[in-house]
Amino acid sequence: MSTTTLILGGGWGGLTAAHHLRGLVSSDHRIVVVERGAKFSLGVSNLNLMVGKRDSVEQIQRDMEKLKRPGIEWVHSEIHSVDPRERTVETSSGRLTGDYMVLALGAELAPDSIPGFEEAAHNLYDAEGAVAIQDQLKGFEGGKIVVLVAGAPFRCPAAPYEAAFLVEAWTREHGIRDQVEVDLYTPESIPMAVAGPAVGEALSAFMDDRAIGHHFGHQVTQIDPASRTLWFGESEVPFDLLIGVPPHRPPGMLANAGLTDASGYVPVHPQTLEILSDPDTLEVQYPGVYAIGDVTAVRLLNSMLLPKAGVFAELEAQVVAAAIAADINDEPRPGVYDGNGFCYVEVGDGSAAYGAGDFYAYPGPRVTLQEPSEQAQRAKDEYEDLLDLWFDA
């Protein structure tokens, strides 16, 4: 009997699930990706765009309609509501029903939630915003550059630190370092706190080596575009160029469907990624319905949440695709997600630091961060090869 798997969201996790599942089941089983955006790009590419390693948005984006692998259907529609019990979704082009459902809707950006952010900040997590940063840097002669994290949690925890490193390196390459201050402000207690103090201390030391100011425990409350001033409660900080990571929020239709917990995101079983009715007992609520990536709340043993990063979405997607394929093919499930993850933290000057570890360890994640190397930078750059693997030119 043929089946239909609905994958809601065409980001990194959703497309990984679709491609992986397509290779595991026969062609009579439908795989449908529902995505409102017409373009796909990797968030890591915005950093290359920001400092001019890529010239235009077109270089880092691909048309969703040019998905290369046969047998993956793309529905370009807005999702209005989700019914996990019936495994149906209401979209702007009609209702879809599946035998399996994968929620890969990510975390939405909410720049409007901080007064003045949209007017004053160049959004690092938006391709057009990255182009605007590049344009501003080209004409920048001196002053204070601020990298601002406007809320937590946020996806790609290394990105704001990478932005600070790359901007600092850019000022040296262009001979204006003596005329520029580079500072980072974040509500986090340490850099990438969920990875543990050793990683945070290493990143802080890297910033100290580059004379990058780092200010933790700073939650921005408003921004004055006219005076170029950040407000953190009663204290104020001036800036000349503001690179911002906006607050994030979960897609509203998931709360309406009763799928979110107190974190605002979807609680899932840490190993199977099935949606939970009770996170304490790990009781599964909707068999055949999964959530992966940034939209999830995976509670770790230290009570923190698994970071929102593409590598976790990718690894979770592979586990979920294998589980769905095993059910379809009437085979034992091949494995579970084990909590391991990694990332490459770009530090400028053609180098990146490789970090990896077990995020499900007790009493908390055990993660190490290696010294920066050109080899790690090359490995990070290879992620953009996904564009050519997944899409026709």
KAZILIN-V183643 format. One record per run of one state. SS is the DSSP state (a for helix, b for strand, c for the rest). FROM is the first residue (numbers start at 1). LEN is the number of residues. If there is no record, write none. Layout:
ss->SS from->FROM len->LEN
ss->SS from->FROM len->LEN
This chain:
ss->c from->1 len->3
ss->b from->4 len->5
ss->c from->9 len->3
ss->a from->12 len->11
ss->c from->23 len->7
ss->b from->30 len->6
ss->c from->36 len->3
ss->b from->39 len->3
ss->c from->42 len->3
ss->a from->45 len->6
ss->c from->51 len->6
ss->a from->57 len->4
ss->b from->61 len->3
ss->a from->64 len->3
ss->b from->67 len->1
ss->c from->68 len->4
ss->b from->72 len->5
ss->c from->77 len->2
ss->b from->79 len->5
ss->c from->84 len->4
ss->b from->88 len->4
ss->c from->92 len->2
ss->b from->94 len->4
ss->c from->98 len->2
ss->b from->100 len->4
ss->c from->104 len->3
ss->b from->107 len->3
ss->c from->110 len->1
ss->a from->111 len->3
ss->c from->114 len->1
ss->b from->115 len->1
ss->c from->116 len->1
ss->a from->117 len->4
ss->c from->121 len->1
ss->b from->122 len->2
ss->c from->124 len->3
ss->a from->127 len->12
ss->c from->139 len->4
ss->b from->143 len->7
ss->c from->150 len->9
ss->a from->159 len->15
ss->c from->174 len->3
ss->a from->177 len->3
ss->b from->180 len->6
ss->c from->186 len->7
ss->a from->193 len->3
ss->c from->196 len->1
ss->a from->197 len->13
ss->c from->210 len->3
ss->b from->213 len->3
ss->c from->216 len->6
ss->b from->222 len->3
ss->c from->225 len->4
ss->b from->229 len->4
ss->c from->233 len->2
ss->b from->235 len->4
ss->c from->239 len->2
ss->b from->241 len->5
ss->c from->246 len->2
ss->b from->248 len->3
ss->c from->251 len->1
ss->a from->252 len->5
ss->c from->257 len->3
ss->b from->260 len->1
ss->c from->261 len->5
ss->b from->266 len->3
ss->c from->269 len->5
ss->b from->274 len->5
ss->c from->279 len->4
ss->b from->283 len->2
ss->c from->285 len->4
ss->b from->289 len->3
ss->c from->292 len->1
ss->a from->293 len->3
ss->b from->296 len->2
ss->c from->298 len->1
ss->b from->299 len->1
ss->c from->300 len->5
ss->b from->305 len->1
ss->c from->306 len->4
ss->a from->310 len->19
ss->c from->329 len->11
ss->b from->340 len->9
ss->c from->349 len->2
ss->b from->351 len->8
ss->c from->359 len->7
ss->b from->366 len->4
ss->c from->370 len->3
ss->b from->373 len->1
ss->a from->374 len->17
ss->b from->391 len->1
ss->c from->392 len->2
